[in-house]
Every structure is written in C-alpha cells, then in structure tokens.
Amino acid sequence: MQRVQAYFRNENEAEDAKASLQTLNARDVMVERVPESNRNLWDLIRDTFSGSNSFDEDHHNPHVVEFQVEEEGYSKAKEIIRENNGHIQ
C-alpha cells in the first residue's frame, strides 16, 4: 500500500480526481484545502510553471488529495492525477 499526496489548482479538479481514484479502490481518500500558511510555496510553483502573473481565483484555490493505493494501482493513480491537472509531491 502506497500513501500519496497530490496537489490541484482548485477543489473541482481535486474532487474529480477523487471520484476517479475511487474506481481503483483507493483507501482513505481525503480532499482538503491547502492551508494559507503553505500558499507561498504553491504561489512560487504556480508562477514558475504558468509563465503568467495573472491572478485567477478559480485556479488559485489549491487543494490536496491524500489517499492510499495498492502498488499495482499506483501507475493508474498517477495517470488520473495528471489528467485532472494534479501534481504528486
């Protein structure tokens, strides 16, 4: 069993990923908003990869999805996360 943390730009992307991950029989799937105290790092990552300094609240409401998945389902879990614009830490 592997524990995974995946970060998403907003709650919708995180919830979509959660729904898809449940088809893999992922365990303990939780969606939480990234605390304000951790946002500085998120802002740096976003600005580095976006190439834009524009602020869009719909895309700047970071959420984390935490879950456990069997080893054989890990590759599919990574694919689901990428398809929903997520990043594994």
N, C-alpha and C positions, 0 to 999 in steps of 0.2 A: 504494500500500500504506500503510495507516494502522496505527500502533502504538497499542495500547490497554492500559490498566491498569484492572481492575475489582476492587472490594473486596467481600468477602462476610463474613457473620457467622460462618460455620463452614466446615469442609472439605467437608461433604456438599453444601452449596449450590454451592461452588466447583467441585467435581468434576462435579455435574450440569450446570452451565453449560458446563464444558469439553467434555463429551460432546456437547452440543447445538451448540456452536460448531464442532466438527469437521465437522458437516454442511455448514457454509459454506465448507469448505476453508480455514479459518483456519490460519495458519502459526505455528510456534514457540510452541505453546500450553503454558504452564507454570503449575502451581499451586504456590504457596509460602505458608507460614505467615508472617504479619506479625511481624517481629521485636519482641521485648519493648520495645526502645528506641523503637519507633514507636507503642506502645499508648496513650500518654497522649492523643494526638490522637484516636485511634479511640474511646477512652472518652468524650471530650468530645462527639464527634459522636453516638455511641450515646445518651448521656444526654439530649442536646438533643432528638433526634427520638423517643425512645421514651416520654418522659413518665414513666418509671419508674426508680427507683433500685435495683430488684431485680437481683441478680446470678445469671445462669443460665449455667453453664459450657458447656452445649451450644450456646448462642447467643453466647458470648463467646470464640471461638477464631478470630479473624479471619484470613482467607486472601486472597491476591491472585491473580488470574488475569491473566497477561500474554500477549498474542498480537498477531499482525499479520493484518489482513484487507483485502481489496480494497475500494476506495471504494464500489462498488455493493453490497457486503455489510455495510457499516457500520450501516445502519439496522436490519437484521435482527439484527445482533450486539447492538445496544443493547436491542432488544426481548427477546432471550434473557437478557441480564444482568438486566433488570428483572423478568422472570418468575421468576428464581431469587434475588430479593431482593438483587441486587448494585447497586453504585453505581460509576459511572465517574469517575475523577479526571481 
